[in-house]
Amino acid sequence: MLTGHPAAVDLVADHTIRGETALPLIPSAQLPEYDAIVIVLGASDALQLLPTAQWAQAITTFLDTLAEHTPSTTEIVVMGIQPPSTVPVFGIAKDGLVDQKAVRYNEETRKRCTGRIHYLQPPELTRIGPSTVDPDTEQEQRRVSEGYREWAKTMAHCLAELRASNPSWS
């Protein structure tokens, strides 16, 4: 255990999800009482170079809806978008148009994180994710795992800080 506290995790993952298409993931009824919900969203939007205003509206609607459907004691953490150029399989230029779009999306997201909605800057990684669609070597799989482990550490530290400041967490 990284933080010394056990955690139960439910994962909803879809690499094609966009800010505008994420709303159906939020049930119409109240979500169960989680201590925290971590959102990783926006990479698909950046890859498609959607207008920043469109992203801003989508993330605002998503976060407002999520907050309405979660207990007031649930902390919501939004992880910023990792620069898409750090994912080798995408073949995107470092600091190019797509990375710049991700930076602008992160700025817009950060502006919308207040109260129990927190922005979390992604770790500064030079490389994350696979070099090929289906990494087949043990070395490649280990490298990919190490990158995602850094993400997990960043999230765990953030959640541990929130837990320390929120005595109602189980």
Buried (B, 14 or more C-beta within 10 A) or exposed (E): EEBEBEBEEEEEEEEEBBBBBBEEBBEEEEBEEBBBBBBBBBBBBBBEEBEBEBBBBBBBBBBEBBBEBBEEEBBBBBBBBBBBBBBBEEEBEEEEEBBEBBBBBBEBBBEBBEEBBBBBEBBEBEEBBBBEEEBEEEEBEEBBEEBEEBBEEBBBBBBBEBBEEBEEBE
